[in-house]
Amino acid sequence: MKILWISPWFGNYRVPVYENLNRLCSGNFYLICSEENTSELVRGKLKAVLGNHAIVMSGEQRMTMGSDESDFANSALVIKKQPGLYKAVKSVEADVIITEGFGGWAPAGIRYAVTHRKKLCMFYERTAYVERNSPTWRSMYRRLVGIPVDYFLINGTLTEEYLNEGLHFKRTPKVKGCMCADSFGLSQAVEKVTSADKDALRKELNLKNGLTFLFVGQMVERKGIKELLVVWGQHIAEYPNDNLLVIGKGILEKPLKDLYAGDNSIHIMGGINYDELYKYYALCDVFIMPTLEDNWCLVIPEAMACGKPVACSIYNGGHYELVQDGVNGYKFDPLKPESIIDILAKFHQADLSAMGQKAIEIESNYTPDKAAARIFEACEKVYKR
C-alpha cells in the first residue's frame, strides 16, 4: 500500500508522525508540501526521514479576498494555486490519498482519487465553534467535495460533532486522536533541569515565591493574552506573590509590554529560541492558554508531557480530550473575567504534583507513534475494501 499525504504547511510536530507512517508503510509513504509555507529546518528534518519521497514544491500563487489582518477563522477567503501540483500527485501513483481539509491544495488530491478510483482520506481539525462564522456557501462546498471521502482523520470529539452535525457526514467513518505534539524532546529536556537551574533562572527573572504561570503562544488577539492580562491585577491583589511569564511574538507584544511595564509580577519576554524553551516549562507551576479560538492548541499537550497542570480555554478544540477539571487542570472561559480569576485561584488549593502526573498519563495517548498508527489503520481499512 502506497500512501500520499498532500500537506502544504506543517510544523516540526508533524515530522515524527510522517516518520512513523513511513515505517508502517515499509517505506511506501510520500508527502507533497510547499517550500514557501514550511521552514528550512522542517524541510531538512523531513528530507532526513523521507528522502526523495518528500516532494517540495514552490511557486504557490494566492488570491486573498477579505481582511488578511485578522487570524480568526473565516475573516478572509484565500484561494491557492500550486503550478504542477496535479502532475506531482499523479506521478506518485498512490493507493491512498490524504488531503488536508477541503480547500487549499486538497482539490488536486480529491480530483486524482475520484478520477483514478483511489481511496481518499481527509485530515481535518476544525470545530463548530471555530467555524461559527463560516458562510453558507463554504459549508455547501465542503458537503459537496467531501462526498468521495472514505475516511476522516480527525483530532477529537468536537471535530467529529462538526463533521456529523454541521456538514452531515455522519455515515463517513472517522478516527479520532490523529493530532499530536512533538513533545518527547521537550519533556526529556525538562526532566534534566535541576533545582539549582530553576533557582538560578528564578533569581535572574526576579520572580516572587508564589505560583508561576506560563503562557507560550502568538501575541495576537486570537490567543486571548489581553483578556488574561486585564484580570491579572485582580488575581495579584489576592495572591501578591504569583508570577506570569509571557513568551511569544506578535503584533501585541510591544503595546502590551509598554502597558504592563510597571507590573513586576508580569514578565513579557518576547520570542524565545525553541531550544531554550524547556527551561521555562521546567520553571513554571502551571501552564495557561486563554485562546479565543483554536482547533487543537499544541502547547497544551506539550506542557502536559512536561508534567505541568494546565489551565485551558473552552475555545480550544482539544480541551474535550486533554483537560479533565480537577484532575490535570481546569477549563475556563476567557471571555468571562470571573472565570479566569476563579481558575487562577483554584491552583492554589490543588495538588499540583498529582495533576502533573495525570497530565503526563493523558498526553501519552496522543504521541506521534500512536497518531501514525491510527492513521495507518484507517488507510489500511479503506485500501482493503
Secondary structure, DSSP 8 states (H G I E B T S, - for coil): --EEEE-S---GGGHHHHHHHHHHTTT-EEEEEESTTS-HHHHHHHHHHHGGGEEEE---EEEEEE-SS--STTSEEEEEE-TTHHHHHHHH--SEEEEESSSTTHHHHHHHHHHTT-EEEEEE---TTTTTT--HHHHHHHHHHTTT-SEEEES-HHHHHIIIIIS--TTS-EE--------HHHHHHHHT--HHHHHHHHHHHT--SS-EEEEES--SGGGTHHHHHHHHHHHHHH-TT-EEEEE--STTHHHHHHHTTT-TTEEEEE---HHHHHHHHHH-SEEEE--SSBSS-THHHHHHHTT--EEEETTBTTHHHH--BTTTEEEE-TTSHHHHHHHHHHTTSS-HHHHHHHHHHHHTTS-HHHHHHHHHHHHHHHHT-
